[in-house]
Amino acid sequence: MLLLDWDKRKTNSNKREHGSILKSLTKEKLIEMYLVQNKSLQDIANEYNCTRQMVKVLMDKYSLQRRSRSEARVLAIKYEKFKDFKYDPINENFFRGVLQEAICIRNWIIKRVLSIYH
């Protein structure tokens, strides 16, 4: 009975063989899909009918750097993969300016305090 169940599972699998994925999912295709089109590992895996882990293995093989979790999460929210989240872009330059002003104010305060006590 176990052998019969195993055979059934094996024939029902929709995943492609390891060798055919290696031939069809080249480094150039991975770069195009992951870095240029911003597709996730799961999106690529679905398109090539393989597992997300297989795409990860190929990226490691081709020495392609993957996104951090936070970068991946931002893209997932931006492309509306989460129903309850909305993407609000942040102006990073705004915070850089605020930070520079805060540093200048801090330095000015330190100089004033030092001038009073010296």
N, C-alpha and C positions, 0 to 999 in steps of 0.2 A: 504494500500500500504506500509506503513512504517513497519508494522509487517511482511509482506512478505519479504521486503528487509533485515530486521534483521535476520529472519530465514535463508535466503540465506547466509548472512555473517557468521552466526554461523556454518552452515554445511560446508562451504568452508574453515574453519580454519584448518590449518595443525598442529597447536600447540597441544601438549599433555596436558592431564589433570594434575592439580597440584599434586594430590595424587600419580600418577604413577611416576612422576619425583622424588618425595621424596623417593620412594622405590628404584628406579634404580640408582639415582645419589647420592651415599653415600659419606661420608666424605673421605674415603680411595680413592675412584675413583677421587674425586676432587683434592686431594693431588697429586695423580699420574699424572693427566692430567695437572693441573695448575702449580704445583711446579717442578715436575720431567720432564715432556714433554714440559714445557713452552708454553702451549696452552693458547690462549686468552679466555676471557669470551665468546666472540662471537663464537669462534671455538667450545667451549664446548656446547654452546647453539645450534649451528647448528647440532652437533652430536647427541644431545638428543632431538632435535626438540622442543625446548622451547625458551624462550626469554633470552636475556643477563641479563635482570633485575632479572629473576628468578634464574639464576646462582649466581648473586650477593647476593640475599636474602639467598640462601643456604650457601654461603661462610660466611655470617654474622652469620647465625644460628650455623654453626660449628666452629665459632671463628677463621676462617682462614684469615690471613692478605693478603690483595691484594697488587699488585705492585703499585708503584707511577706512575703517568702519564709519567714521563720521562723514567722510567724503561720499561713500556709497549711500549712506542714509540721506544726505542732502539731495543727491541725484534721484533717489527713489521717491522722496517727497516732491521734488520738482516735477518729475514725470508722472505724478499722481498715482503711484503704486500703493500708497496708503490712503484709504478713503477718508479718514478723520483728520488728516493733516493738510495744511496749506503752506505752500512755499512763499516766503517773504524774503526777497533778496536784501542783503545787508551791504551797506556802503562801507567797505573796509577803510577807505581813505578818510571818512569822517572820524573814525575812532583813532586813526593815526594822528590826525590833527589835534584831537582832544587830548591824547596821551602826551604829545609834545608840549601843549599848553600846561598840562598838569605838572610835567617835569620842570618847566620854566618857573612856575609858581612855587613849587617845592624848593627849588634852588634859591629863589629870591627870599623865601621865608628863612631858610637856613642861614643865608648871608646876613639878614637883618638880626636874627637871634644871636649869631656869633658876634656881630658888631656891637650889640648892646652889652654882652657879657665880657667882652675883651677890652 
